[in-house]
Amino acid sequence: MKVIYDFSVWAFSGMLRLASGGDSKLARLVKGRKPVFDEVAAFKAKFPGKVAWFHVASLGEYEQAKPVIAKLKKERPSLAVLVTFFSPSGYENVVKKPQPNVDGVTYLPFDTQGNARQFLELVKPSVVFFVKYDLWANFIFEAKKRDVPLFLFSASLRREQVYFQFYGGFFRKVLKCFDHIYTQNVQTQQLLQEIGISQTTVTGDTRYDNVQAISQSPKVFPEIEALFGDKKVMVVGSAWQEDMDVLLPFVNSHADYHFIIAPHDIDEGQIAGWQKQIKHQSINYSELTENSSVEVKVLFIDNIGMLSSLYQYARVAYVGGAFGKGLHNILEPLAFYIPVLFGKLKKVNKFPEAGISQQYGCGFEVENAEAFEKIVLALEEKEAYAKAVDAAERLVTDNLGSADKIIKGVLNNVQWNKKEG
């Protein structure tokens, strides 16, 4: 199976190279990796001491890693932190600006044996963390061979995944390399126990720690405050066309609401198309000034990086993606203690927070425009709204502390203590 895996990685990376012309996401995925070893060498020249290496797939997993990185830095400030990404969408968003507690950011090279050896030889990490998933066998085997402490956190696994199939022996070996696995839920822990992995602890989802930190110190946007003031605002996060099909009838028929809409993809043509369908005045954020018309009902966010703080202005939120590739982060608005609506999920098990939010009474699944309107209007009732707000607060506070638990466990690990000397 290892031979098949290595061939698959080789073939995959080869096909990507063939398709690396232009400026597509695939092209950036290949081109961005070309200077990786030079970047890592420069990082080590600047930070020759002990290194904690965190690997994440993309931006969402990085958000899960941030509270753990912060706690580790607090406990071991001498450690240099290197974060690697697989996806361009994650890397490109993060590398643009300094990241608190992070000393280096780069791509992870493609998972060949040679790349893994060269990368580990250059970085010489004292400890390695993988976040949630995106587990690359050669890098993990190489770290294990070098007796580097290995941890997986925020793990959330499902029975249909390859690890739990009759042909999944090779991939189970990858999981068994970890010194400890910190899971988001009991179900993942039970699945791991079924395949003989007992070095696990249920610590919850680190995203709660991250969104709580954001909600405590959100970015402030005076121009948005000037535009909407104390008006009734709905913030729509990560909107796809399927989401706008649900939202637009409400936008056009309820003039008492104002809307801040952050599309999933910043596409000028798509935003312009949505604006044509809206009966009220709308504007893009890039056109906004503190003197913009108070008659504006809809503000489109035509940039990346603002969304998590925009929920501070919302009475209620709608989070997109459920009808399509996957639900965006509903914990971001919940951390501001507001009710959140989202589309009917195709893969419920992939987004357990959606079900949990419904159980608490602060999350609401909608199947169509009629259901959306019905729930929003029901939340107009004072008691119903207060109940949902209280539920959101309870949900977030009940799930804080995951990063603390993880780092306490890591620091108590025998191998880790040996490495720290």
Secondary structure, DSSP 8 states (H G I E B T S, - for coil): -HHHHHHHHHHHHHHHHHT--TTSHHHHHHHTTTTHHHHHHHHHHH--S-EEEEEESSHHHHHHHHHHHHHHHHH-TT-EEEEEES-HHHHHHHTTS--TT--EEEE---S-HHHHHHHHHHH--SEEEEESS---HHHHHHHHHTT--EEEEEE---TTSGGGSTT-HHHHHHHHT-SEEEESSHHHHHHHHHTT---EEE---THHHHHHHHHHS----HHHHHHHTTS-EEEEEEE-HHHHHHHHHHHHH-TT-EEEEEESS--HHHHHHHHHH-SS-EEEGGG--TTS-TT--EEE--SSS-HHHHGGG-SEEEE--TTTT----SHHHHTTT--EEEE--S-GGG-HHHHHHHHHTSEEEESSHHHHHHHHHHTTSHHHHHHHHHHHHHHHHHT--HHHHHHHHHHT-HHHHHHH-
